Amino acid sequence: MNQQQSICSQAREKTRAKRAATQVFSFFTLRAAAFVNCAALVIACVFLFVNGIGALDIEFVLDSPREMMTSGGVFPCLVGTFLLAAGAIAIALPFGVACAVWLNEYGKQGPVVDIVRLSVANLAGVPSIVFGLFGLAFFVTALGFNVSLLSGILTLAVLTLPVIINTTEEALKQVPRSWRDASLALGATKSQAIGRIVLPSALPGILTGAILAVARAAGETVMFTAAVFYTPKLPESVWSSVMALPYHMYVLATAGTEIEKTRPMQYGTGLLLVVLVFAMNLIAILIRDKMQKKRLA
């Protein structure tokens, strides 16, 4: 009997030691992966800053490209990028929130909900170039919108839709079910409970999805649907084509006749794009935190 207890005790000790070793290795791997990602981000940002800070000045930000884009600034690109990102979020956010509300609050488990979830998951994994080809085939060619601000906005709206749907649905799931039941018990309808209790409570998470969508929309190269090689004029309507920072950086690096001469502008454009995305994210985060504090007060 004592021998059997000893054998069992040894087996338990070996199991504990194995689990402890596995846990140590797993946490080490996670920390190493996090460190590599953070290091890559820091190195890329430092590299852009060192090489691009010399090109950033008031003239570069507020001037238009000149002399075959070998001098001047990127103001039309900056305006085009902002309009594309803002327009895409203005369209995708209401549709994404509505879809997430239907999936989480109204949709019953069944083939229809499963198909919608599968479609959203597939859209989230589609490369951006495929969305660009879709926008070219559907918005530009089939609907006749041509290469315009409207085509780019609609294409980016479709691209950012899965991000908004997924983050909004997760935010809705975090709202306690008891809050919905209490609202219904007090006489509110389901739509009133969702509109006055659930959505305001999930608003910080919804804004988080909007932040991620803005960052992705601002960084995408809409070369097939909205962005053009060169246009010094600002867009006059949604039917006008625009310049965009990502595409402008690509053009400077690959399509110019004096690529080495435009090297500082390439780095300056990349640094300005990073600063723009960071600023948009920071503003959205501050708004989200302010609304969250106001809700909790």
WOJOJO-V995564 format. One line per field, one symbol per residue. burial: b if it has 16 or more other C-alpha atoms within 10 Angstrom, else e. A space follows every 10 residues. Layout:
BEGIN
burial->???
END
This chain:
BEGIN
burial->eeeeeeeeee eeeeeeeeee eeeeeeeeee eeeeeeeeee eeeeeeebbe bbbebbeeeb beebbeeebb bbbbbbbbbb bbbbbbbbbe bbbebbbebb bebebeeeee eebeeebeeb eebbeeebee bbbbbbebbb eeeebbbbbb bbbbbbbbbb bbbbbbbbbb bbeebeeeeb eebeeeeeee eebbeeebbb bbbbbbbbbb bbbbbbbbbb bbbbbbbbbb eeebbeebeb bbbbbbbbbb bbbeeeeebe ebbbbbbbbb bbbbebbeeb beebbeebee bbeeeee
END
